[in-house]
Amino acid sequence: MSKNCPLCNGVGEVFYKKNKQIYYTCNICNGIFLDIDNRLDYEAEKARYVTHNNDINDIRYQEFVAPIFLSIINDFTRKDQGLDFGAGTGPVISKLLNDRKYNIQQYDPFFHNYPELLNQKYNYIACCEVIEHFYYPKKEFATFINILQKDGKLYCMTDIYNHTIDFDKWYYKNDPTHVFIYQKETFEWIKNEFNFGDLKIDGKLIILTK
């Protein structure tokens, strides 16, 4: 059984199958993607996000997003324009940057659905624990490269799979909204395919520079 990869359209062969859950791995970009029949519909997906306890004043939550927040304040100034993409119900990165008088806006197809923001240009985009939810990652990364200014940066956080991880016991695949999982090679493919100039991976933090 095979399915086409939603990132590169390569052939995906069955990587993991248990009960009704099926993940495929792509022979081109090495992405690991959930079978389309396992995806939640819009209302069920939104309902799951609503249950997330994302309190922007929670110190632990602020510490969790610190890799992106600290990278942004190191690389950019208050004069630069940012976008918190997939900001969700608790846009903590925006809160931390706003506290420092940074200029950042929120976009989320469920909770901050302002598509006009995707027609503007940004110096940086924050995308924390979001890219694993993309049903159409090719479309989303094409959008990112298009709306970034020259030398702009895309900051992502996600758990990256590698062969040392026991996928069957891996907590990350148990969330039904985690439909696309990345490997290091997947980000290298994204860098080359979408003409990013640089890629840095530091644990869960991925930085792509235009």
Summary of the structure (lengths in Angstrom):
residues: 210
radius of gyration: 16.8
end to end distance: 36.8
largest distance: 52.0
contacts: 639
relative contact order: 0.17
helix: 34%
strand: 30%
